[in-house]
Amino acid sequence: MKKWNFLVWAIVPAMLFSGCHTEEETPPQETIASYRTLPLPDLIVSIPENYEKTSSKAYEEYYVCDDASIIITEDTREKVYTSAKEYSINALTEYRSAVMNLEYVNSETLISGCAYQIQTLEFHYTLGEGEEAAKLTCMAGYMTDGKSMFIITCKSNTETYEQHREEFLSVMHSAEVVR
């Protein structure tokens, strides 16, 4: 059952926001101080130094610290969303259909250090059933440059979420598109 929970936890966000396309493998890129160039060549995000880079079958690269994770994806599907806010509304609908016991917490528009609007969405949700169920809280940030939607997904166990929330907000504020 634990293996199933991990697979659901790892694959659901990928299915929801990555589309069904494959990407060519790119060589690893160098990091500078606390800024790490992510697998998305058009986006730079500051990842806190206490987060370690890792990978999985679902994600080429993401970051973890204890029970918290930061995952950066890009949606380049042909469906056009007029705004990050509209995209976040659709994302919440998709999350509701994919996970158990989703509880909406908050949504707000932030401005990144480079003047991009980032629509955030916070919610609690449960993965799995019974005693092995994981209770998680997520802060997802959505921002567009008109060509694609960049998605920053920060999550942790609900019990420790407040310990990570300021780090997650810092990540959102640091996002910069470099096209």
Backbone as JSON, one array per atom type, in Angstrom:
{
  "sequence": "MKKWNFLVWAIVPAMLFSGCHTEEETPPQETIASYRTLPLPDLIVSIPENYEKTSSKAYEEYYVCDDASIIITEDTREKVYTSAKEYSINALTEYRSAVMNLEYVNSETLISGCAYQIQTLEFHYTLGEGEEAAKLTCMAGYMTDGKSMFIITCKSNTETYEQHREEFLSVMHSAEVVR",
  "N": [[0.82, -1.2, 0.0], [2.0, 1.23, 0.74], [3.78, 1.65, -1.33], [2.01, 2.11, -3.43], [0.83, 4.52, -2.55], [3.06, 6.23, -2.73], [3.53, 6.16, -5.5], [1.16, 7.32, -6.49], [1.36, 9.84, -5.3], [3.64, 10.81, -6.58], [3.03, 10.71, -9.31], [0.52, 11.92, -9.87], [0.68, 14.89, -9.8], [2.37, 15.2, -12.02], [0.85, 14.16, -14.14], [-1.28, 15.92, -14.12], [-0.26, 18.41, -14.86], [1.79, 18.32, -16.77], [1.14, 17.55, -19.31], [1.05, 15.3, -22.13], [3.58, 14.83, -23.32], [6.91, 14.13, -24.47], [10.2, 15.01, -23.51], [13.36, 15.99, -24.82], [16.41, 14.78, -23.51], [18.38, 16.9, -21.55], [21.64, 18.25, -20.99], [23.06, 18.43, -17.65], [22.91, 21.55, -15.88], [24.98, 24.21, -14.66], [25.1, 25.44, -11.27], [24.53, 28.47, -9.46], [25.45, 29.99, -6.59], [22.71, 30.27, -4.42], [20.89, 30.11, -6.39], [19.48, 28.04, -8.77], [19.55, 26.76, -11.93], [16.83, 25.43, -13.42], [15.4, 22.4, -14.92], [13.9, 23.6, -16.81], [14.71, 25.62, -19.28], [13.97, 28.27, -19.56], [13.29, 29.47, -17.17], [14.2, 30.75, -14.05], [14.62, 30.03, -10.7], [14.91, 30.66, -7.27], [16.14, 28.34, -5.13], [15.93, 27.31, -1.82], [18.91, 26.85, 0.11], [18.99, 24.63, 1.82], [17.61, 22.63, 0.56], [17.79, 19.65, -1.3], [18.76, 18.53, -4.51], [17.06, 16.13, -6.44], [15.82, 13.25, -8.25], [13.27, 11.47, -10.1], [11.21, 8.89, -11.58], [9.03, 10.29, -12.46], [9.82, 12.98, -12.46], [12.44, 14.82, -13.81], [14.04, 16.49, -12.35], [13.82, 17.7, -9.09], [13.32, 19.19, -5.83], [14.1, 18.52, -2.41], [13.55, 18.73, 1.12], [13.66, 17.4, 4.14], [10.38, 16.58, 4.78], [9.36, 18.16, 2.83], [8.82, 19.34, -0.54], [9.83, 20.77, -3.69], [8.7, 21.35, -6.82], [9.16, 22.04, -10.19], [7.47, 22.73, -13.1], [6.46, 22.91, -16.56], [3.83, 23.86, -18.59], [3.08, 23.33, -21.79], [1.02, 22.73, -23.39], [-1.38, 22.82, -26.06], [-3.76, 24.01, -25.38], [-5.03, 27.11, -24.54], [-4.74, 29.35, -21.91], [-6.11, 32.24, -20.63], [-5.09, 33.59, -18.48], [-3.02, 33.35, -15.52], [-4.58, 33.13, -13.28], [-7.01, 32.03, -14.25], [-5.96, 29.57, -15.08], [-5.22, 28.52, -12.59], [-7.71, 28.1, -11.42], [-8.75, 26.07, -13.06], [-6.79, 24.15, -12.48], [-7.3, 23.62, -9.77], [-9.78, 22.38, -10.0], [-9.0, 20.07, -11.39], [-7.26, 18.93, -9.47], [-9.16, 18.41, -7.44], [-10.61, 16.32, -8.6], [-8.71, 14.36, -8.64], [-7.59, 13.74, -6.13], [-8.23, 12.74, -2.7], [-10.43, 14.25, -0.33], [-9.94, 17.12, -0.65], [-9.26, 20.33, 0.53], [-9.8, 23.62, 0.11], [-7.68, 26.38, 0.81], [-6.49, 28.98, 0.38], [-6.0, 31.65, -2.0], [-4.01, 33.8, -3.87], [-2.64, 36.69, -5.56], [0.67, 37.16, -6.33], [3.58, 39.21, -6.79], [6.44, 38.65, -8.58], [10.02, 39.1, -8.1], [10.81, 40.07, -10.53], [8.7, 41.35, -11.61], [6.63, 39.69, -12.57], [3.35, 38.35, -12.52], [2.19, 36.03, -10.22], [-0.03, 33.55, -9.64], [-1.15, 32.16, -6.78], [-2.13, 29.15, -5.11], [-3.42, 27.55, -2.39], [-3.91, 24.53, -0.64], [-5.23, 21.78, 1.3], [-4.87, 18.25, 1.21], [-5.57, 14.71, 0.85], [-3.77, 11.75, 0.34], [-4.15, 8.41, -0.48], [-5.55, 5.85, 1.7], [-7.06, 5.11, 4.89], [-4.96, 4.24, 7.71], [-2.51, 4.63, 6.5], [-2.76, 6.84, 4.95], [-1.68, 9.9, 3.54], [-1.53, 13.15, 4.72], [-1.42, 16.14, 3.23], [-0.23, 19.48, 2.48], [-0.38, 21.96, 0.04], [1.22, 24.5, -1.83], [0.73, 25.97, -4.73], [2.05, 27.66, -7.49], [1.34, 29.69, -10.27], [2.41, 30.97, -13.33], [2.61, 32.9, -16.3], [4.16, 33.58, -19.44], [2.91, 34.13, -21.67], [3.49, 32.3, -23.64], [3.75, 29.8, -22.49], [2.77, 28.0, -19.5], [4.15, 28.28, -16.37], [4.72, 26.26, -13.57], [4.95, 26.1, -10.18], [5.27, 23.93, -7.68], [4.92, 23.47, -4.36], [5.13, 21.51, -1.53], [4.26, 19.86, 1.55], [4.01, 17.72, 4.47], [0.98, 18.2, 6.2], [1.19, 18.77, 8.95], [3.71, 19.98, 9.18], [3.73, 22.07, 7.46], [3.54, 24.9, 7.96], [6.11, 25.46, 8.88], [7.55, 25.46, 6.54], [6.34, 27.28, 4.9], [7.15, 30.05, 4.54], [9.54, 29.7, 3.15], [8.51, 28.57, 0.81], [6.99, 30.73, -0.16], [9.08, 32.5, -0.67], [10.37, 31.18, -2.76], [8.39, 31.42, -4.73], [8.34, 34.23, -5.07], [10.83, 34.61, -6.2], [10.83, 33.77, -8.83], [11.7, 33.96, -12.27], [11.36, 34.63, -15.63], [13.38, 33.98, -18.4], [13.5, 34.44, -21.25]],
  "CA": [[0.0, 0.0, 0.0], [2.87, 2.4, 0.77], [4.31, 1.83, -2.68], [0.92, 2.71, -4.21], [0.72, 5.92, -2.13], [4.18, 7.0, -3.3], [3.31, 6.3, -6.94], [0.09, 8.3, -6.69], [1.92, 11.13, -4.9], [4.62, 11.25, -7.55], [2.53, 10.76, -10.68], [-0.65, 12.79, -10.04], [1.03, 16.23, -10.27], [2.94, 15.14, -13.37], [-0.24, 13.98, -15.09], [-2.14, 17.09, -14.14], [0.3, 19.66, -15.38], [2.88, 18.21, -17.74], [0.68, 17.14, -20.63], [1.5, 13.96, -22.48], [4.66, 14.94, -24.28], [8.22, 13.76, -23.96], [11.2, 16.02, -23.77], [14.69, 15.47, -25.04], [17.24, 14.91, -22.33], [19.33, 18.01, -21.65], [22.76, 18.06, -20.06], [22.89, 19.19, -16.42], [23.4, 22.9, -15.95], [25.68, 24.64, -13.46], [24.34, 26.24, -10.32], [25.21, 29.65, -8.97], [25.03, 30.3, -5.21], [21.47, 29.59, -4.07], [20.06, 30.03, -7.58], [19.73, 26.83, -9.55], [18.81, 26.74, -13.19], [16.02, 24.22, -13.41], [15.33, 21.74, -16.22], [13.22, 24.48, -17.73], [15.75, 26.6, -19.6], [13.43, 29.63, -19.61], [12.85, 29.89, -15.85], [15.16, 30.67, -12.95], [13.94, 30.1, -9.41], [15.83, 30.51, -6.15], [15.8, 27.21, -4.28], [16.67, 27.43, -0.56], [20.12, 26.02, 0.15], [18.8, 23.39, 2.57], [16.92, 21.67, -0.29], [18.68, 18.87, -2.14], [18.24, 18.14, -5.81], [16.87, 14.7, -6.63], [15.03, 12.96, -9.45], [12.43, 10.28, -10.03], [10.67, 8.56, -12.9], [8.06, 11.31, -12.83], [10.45, 14.29, -12.6], [13.88, 14.81, -14.08], [14.71, 17.22, -11.29], [13.03, 18.42, -8.11], [14.1, 19.5, -4.64], [13.48, 18.05, -1.17], [14.12, 19.03, 2.43], [12.82, 16.66, 5.08], [9.15, 16.11, 4.15], [8.9, 19.17, 1.88], [9.37, 19.25, -1.89], [9.58, 21.86, -4.63], [8.71, 20.78, -8.16], [8.94, 23.06, -11.2], [7.07, 22.15, -14.38], [6.01, 23.85, -17.57], [2.74, 23.34, -19.4], [3.13, 23.93, -23.13], [-0.07, 22.16, -24.18], [-1.97, 23.76, -27.0], [-4.89, 24.72, -24.78], [-4.59, 28.43, -24.13], [-5.39, 29.96, -20.76], [-5.93, 33.68, -20.77], [-4.37, 34.13, -17.34], [-2.61, 32.4, -14.48], [-5.73, 32.93, -12.38], [-7.89, 31.05, -14.89], [-5.27, 28.29, -15.03], [-5.29, 28.0, -11.22], [-9.08, 27.61, -11.2], [-8.81, 24.76, -13.72], [-5.92, 23.23, -11.74], [-8.02, 23.21, -8.56], [-10.8, 21.42, -10.43], [-8.3, 18.81, -11.69], [-6.84, 18.35, -8.2], [-10.35, 17.89, -6.75], [-11.0, 15.04, -9.18], [-7.61, 13.39, -8.56], [-7.2, 13.4, -4.77], [-9.32, 12.64, -1.73], [-10.57, 15.24, 0.74], [-9.27, 18.39, -0.92], [-9.83, 21.47, 1.24], [-9.24, 24.89, -0.35], [-7.23, 27.23, 1.91], [-6.24, 30.37, 0.02], [-5.5, 31.97, -3.33], [-3.65, 35.2, -3.96], [-1.74, 37.06, -6.63], [1.93, 37.71, -5.87], [4.42, 39.78, -7.83], [7.81, 38.16, -8.42], [11.03, 40.14, -8.12], [10.95, 40.56, -11.9], [7.4, 41.94, -11.97], [5.67, 38.74, -13.11], [2.27, 37.97, -11.62], [2.13, 34.61, -9.89], [-1.27, 33.21, -8.96], [-0.92, 31.02, -5.88], [-3.27, 28.36, -4.69], [-3.06, 26.7, -1.26], [-4.96, 23.59, -0.28], [-4.9, 20.54, 2.01], [-5.46, 17.1, 0.55], [-5.19, 13.4, 1.36], [-3.43, 10.7, -0.62], [-4.26, 7.09, 0.12], [-6.68, 5.6, 2.58], [-6.81, 4.48, 6.18], [-3.85, 4.69, 8.54], [-1.38, 4.97, 5.66], [-3.07, 8.04, 4.18], [-0.81, 11.06, 3.76], [-2.22, 14.44, 4.74], [-0.45, 17.09, 2.69], [-0.65, 20.83, 2.14], [0.31, 22.37, -1.17], [1.17, 25.86, -2.36], [1.08, 25.91, -6.14], [2.13, 28.98, -8.1], [1.17, 29.64, -11.72], [2.76, 32.22, -14.0], [2.74, 32.72, -17.74], [4.8, 34.63, -20.24], [2.11, 34.17, -22.89], [3.82, 31.15, -24.49], [3.5, 28.59, -21.72], [2.45, 28.22, -18.09], [5.14, 27.74, -15.46], [4.03, 25.8, -12.38], [5.84, 25.84, -9.05], [4.47, 23.17, -6.72], [5.61, 23.3, -3.08], [4.22, 20.79, -0.64], [4.81, 19.14, 2.7], [2.98, 17.18, 5.34], [0.17, 19.28, 6.77], [1.7, 19.11, 10.29], [4.94, 20.78, 9.12], [3.61, 23.04, 6.37], [3.83, 26.27, 8.41], [7.56, 25.59, 8.98], [8.1, 25.62, 5.19], [5.55, 28.23, 4.11], [7.94, 31.22, 4.16], [10.46, 29.25, 2.08], [7.71, 28.41, -0.4], [6.69, 32.07, -0.66], [10.34, 33.03, -1.19], [10.56, 30.55, -4.07], [7.44, 32.05, -5.66], [8.77, 35.61, -5.35], [12.1, 34.63, -6.94], [10.67, 33.26, -10.2], [12.06, 34.89, -13.34], [11.4, 34.07, -16.99], [14.56, 34.53, -19.07], [13.46, 34.17, -22.69]],
  "C": [[0.86, 1.25, 0.0], [3.44, 2.69, -0.6], [3.27, 2.5, -3.56], [0.78, 4.19, -3.86], [1.84, 6.76, -2.75], [3.97, 7.21, -4.8], [2.24, 7.34, -7.23], [0.63, 9.69, -6.4], [2.88, 11.66, -5.96], [4.02, 11.48, -8.94], [1.38, 11.74, -10.86], [-0.25, 14.19, -10.49], [1.61, 16.23, -11.69], [1.84, 15.0, -14.42], [-1.06, 15.24, -15.22], [-1.55, 18.24, -14.93], [1.36, 19.51, -16.46], [2.39, 17.89, -19.14], [1.21, 15.75, -20.92], [2.57, 14.04, -23.55], [5.96, 14.48, -23.65], [9.2, 14.84, -24.34], [12.55, 15.35, -23.99], [15.5, 15.7, -23.78], [18.24, 16.03, -22.55], [20.46, 17.78, -20.66], [22.53, 18.89, -18.79], [23.51, 20.58, -16.56], [24.05, 23.28, -14.62], [24.77, 25.43, -12.55], [25.19, 27.41, -9.85], [24.63, 29.99, -7.62], [23.75, 29.55, -4.88], [20.52, 29.52, -5.26], [20.45, 28.8, -8.38], [18.9, 26.92, -10.81], [18.12, 25.4, -13.27], [16.0, 23.57, -14.79], [14.57, 22.56, -17.25], [14.19, 25.6, -18.09], [15.27, 28.04, -19.58], [13.04, 30.18, -18.25], [13.97, 29.72, -14.84], [14.37, 30.89, -11.66], [14.98, 29.89, -8.33], [15.32, 29.38, -5.26], [16.58, 27.37, -2.98], [17.81, 26.43, -0.49], [19.94, 24.71, 0.88], [18.02, 22.32, 1.78], [17.92, 20.97, -1.19], [17.99, 18.49, -3.44], [18.15, 16.62, -5.87], [16.09, 14.5, -7.93], [14.21, 11.7, -9.21], [11.98, 9.95, -11.45], [9.71, 9.64, -13.39], [8.71, 12.66, -13.13], [11.95, 14.13, -12.81], [14.64, 15.46, -12.93], [13.67, 17.88, -10.39], [13.83, 18.5, -6.82], [13.35, 19.08, -3.39], [14.27, 18.53, 0.04], [13.18, 18.41, 3.45], [11.57, 16.16, 4.34], [8.63, 17.07, 3.09], [9.54, 18.94, 0.51], [8.97, 20.47, -2.71], [9.75, 21.27, -6.02], [8.36, 21.89, -9.15], [8.59, 22.36, -12.5], [6.62, 23.28, -15.31], [4.94, 23.18, -18.41], [2.77, 24.07, -20.73], [2.04, 23.33, -24.02], [-0.7, 23.24, -25.04], [-3.15, 24.52, -26.43], [-4.38, 26.04, -24.22], [-5.41, 28.91, -22.93], [-5.09, 31.45, -20.82], [-5.15, 34.29, -19.62], [-3.96, 33.02, -16.38], [-3.75, 32.13, -13.52], [-6.69, 31.9, -12.97], [-7.27, 29.65, -14.84], [-5.38, 27.68, -13.63], [-6.67, 27.47, -10.89], [-9.25, 26.23, -11.84], [-7.96, 23.73, -12.99], [-6.62, 22.73, -10.48], [-9.09, 22.19, -8.89], [-10.15, 20.07, -10.72], [-7.81, 18.14, -10.41], [-8.02, 17.73, -7.47], [-10.76, 16.52, -7.29], [-9.92, 13.97, -9.0], [-7.26, 12.95, -7.14], [-8.43, 13.37, -3.86], [-9.29, 13.84, -0.79], [-9.8, 16.52, 0.5], [-10.02, 19.52, -0.2], [-9.09, 22.74, 0.8], [-8.87, 25.74, 0.86], [-7.18, 28.69, 1.49], [-5.8, 30.47, -1.43], [-5.17, 33.45, -3.33], [-2.71, 35.43, -5.13], [-0.51, 37.71, -6.01], [2.65, 38.33, -7.06], [5.84, 39.3, -7.57], [8.76, 39.34, -8.45], [11.23, 40.75, -9.49], [9.62, 41.02, -12.48], [6.46, 41.0, -12.7], [4.6, 38.48, -12.07], [2.27, 36.46, -11.45], [0.84, 34.39, -9.11], [-0.99, 32.0, -8.08], [-2.23, 30.39, -5.49], [-2.78, 27.47, -3.54], [-4.23, 25.8, -0.92], [-4.37, 22.41, 0.48], [-5.53, 19.41, 1.21], [-4.92, 15.82, 1.16], [-4.87, 12.48, 0.21], [-3.48, 9.37, 0.1], [-5.45, 7.01, 1.05], [-6.22, 5.0, 3.89], [-5.63, 5.08, 6.92], [-2.65, 5.14, 7.7], [-1.61, 6.23, 4.82], [-2.13, 9.17, 4.55], [-1.65, 12.32, 3.7], [-1.2, 15.51, 4.38], [-1.09, 18.46, 2.51], [0.24, 21.3, 1.01], [0.14, 23.87, -1.39], [1.64, 25.74, -3.8], [1.06, 27.33, -6.69], [2.1, 28.85, -9.61], [1.55, 30.99, -12.3], [2.99, 31.94, -15.47], [3.48, 33.88, -18.36], [4.07, 34.76, -21.58], [2.36, 32.99, -23.81], [3.57, 29.83, -23.78], [3.2, 28.98, -20.28], [3.54, 27.54, -17.27], [4.43, 27.43, -14.14], [5.07, 25.46, -11.32], [4.98, 25.18, -7.98], [5.32, 22.9, -5.48], [4.66, 22.59, -2.14], [4.98, 20.13, 0.49], [3.66, 18.5, 3.46], [2.25, 18.35, 5.99], [0.71, 19.72, 8.13], [2.91, 20.03, 10.24], [4.87, 21.9, 8.09], [4.0, 24.46, 6.81], [5.34, 26.51, 8.56], [8.19, 25.89, 7.62], [7.44, 26.75, 4.41], [6.34, 29.46, 3.67], [8.95, 30.88, 3.07], [9.7, 29.14, 0.77], [7.37, 29.78, -1.01], [7.93, 32.72, -1.28], [10.63, 32.46, -2.58], [9.64, 31.21, -5.09], [7.91, 33.45, -6.05], [10.04, 35.67, -6.2], [11.98, 34.26, -8.41], [10.93, 34.35, -11.24], [12.11, 34.14, -14.67], [12.55, 34.76, -17.73], [14.57, 34.18, -20.55], [14.0, 35.35, -23.45]]
}
